[in-house]
Structures are given as structure tokens and as C-alpha cells.
Amino acid sequence: MRKPVQITVDRALLLYVLQCAEPHGLLSDVKLQQLCFLCELQMFGKGLKGFHFEYFRFAYGAFSKDLDNDLTSLRRKERVENFTLSDQAREEVLPLLEQGVAGVEQNEKMIEIMKAVIAAYGPQDSGVITNSVEAVELSTPQDPEFKIPIRDIVFHTTLLVPSRIEVQHEFAVVPAILAKINQAMGY
């Protein structure tokens, strides 16, 4: 279960992903889910935790109910319309997020990872990204040597549980900025 601080971070980073993906054209729920999953995997691979979304195997790759709920919540708060940021999200939330990133090495690394993933996969259509996700090989803590591609995992099987993954650094901003981000998102 995500903590309130983690939910705020996830929603702010989700807005950042939406902004970065915007120049690459049409975005869909499937494409957004896959982009965020790939971002999260890349961060974990570097010992970093930005997002806290749990994922399970779905018909179109990886799916996170947490991500879906956060996107719905941001839409209800009118910070996102479809997949486009509102002016308020763009002018208030993202500058606060950037303020929380500036000068914090691990946060800067996570933003760079997100930019790189979106630059690589953002221009692709949903089907191509889904194929890339389904080719990702995962292992279990019990048997890290045994790897299985996501496409061979049974539907609705849990793929990723961030609370169970140990990392060196987690995305964090000072409480004062976090409170302002929360307020700017309408919470």
C-alpha cells in the first residue's frame, strides 16, 4: 500500500511523463502504462525508486491499477484532460517538481532515466511498446538466475511490487515543496 507521500510523488512524476510524451504524438492508456512500467524498471535497474506503482500482467503488457487511479484522480482535479496537462499543472506543479529535483543527484538521475525511456519509446505506437515490454525478462527473488519473458507469464500475475524492492535511493523532495505540489494538484 502506497503512503500519501508516495502517491504525491507518483502523481507529480506521472504529470512529468505526460509532458515528456506529449511531443511524440498520440498517447493512449496502454502506451502510458507501458512507458511508466519501462521507466520504473530502468530506475530499479540502477538502484533507484521513483514510481511506486504495482504492476500485473495484462492483455496489453504491464498494467498498474495505481497508475490508472492516479490518472483518473488528476483528471477529476482538472490537472489533466485526456492525456494533456492543464495550464495549472504545467505552470504550478511541474516547476515545483523541478525545484525538488534541482541539485538532488538521485532525483536528477531518475528524471534523466525517464527522459531517456520516453525518448526511446515515446515515438513508437502502443503495439511496438507492448511487444518491447512483453519481451522483458523477469526473475523472482527465490530464483534470480531463472528469467522468464513477460509474454510467457499468466495474465493477472503480479509483475512488480516496488515495496518489496530494495534500492539505494528513492525520489524525495523536502516536505515544504511536497506540500506545495500536493496543493497545486488540488489535494
WOFEN-V848258 format. One record per backbone hydrogen bond with DSSP energy under -1.0 kcal/mol. CO is the residue of the C=O (numbers start at 0). NH is the residue of the N-H. If there is no record, write none. Layout:
CO/NH, CO/NH
This chain:
2/6, 3/7, 4/8, 5/9, 6/10, 7/11, 8/12, 9/13, 10/14, 11/15, 12/16, 13/17, 14/18, 15/19, 16/20, 17/21, 20/23, 21/24, 27/31, 28/32, 29/33, 30/34, 31/35, 32/36, 33/37, 34/38, 35/39, 36/40, 37/41, 38/42, 39/43, 40/44, 42/45, 42/47, 43/46, 46/167, 46/168, 48/170, 54/158, 54/159, 55/62, 56/155, 57/60, 60/57, 62/55, 63/67, 64/68, 65/69, 66/70, 67/71, 68/72, 69/73, 70/74, 71/75, 72/76, 73/78, 73/79, 74/77, 78/85, 80/83, 83/80, 85/89, 86/90, 87/91, 87/92, 88/93, 91/95, 92/96, 93/97, 94/98, 95/99, 96/100, 97/101, 100/103, 103/107, 104/108, 105/109, 106/110, 107/111, 108/112, 109/113, 110/114, 111/115, 112/116, 113/117, 114/118, 115/119, 116/120, 117/121, 120/123, 124/128, 125/129, 126/130, 127/131, 128/132, 129/133, 130/134, 132/135, 133/150, 135/149, 137/147, 142/145, 147/137, 148/151, 149/152, 153/156, 156/56, 159/54, 160/163, 161/164, 168/48, 173/177, 174/178, 175/179, 176/180, 177/181, 178/182, 179/183, 180/184, 181/186, 182/185
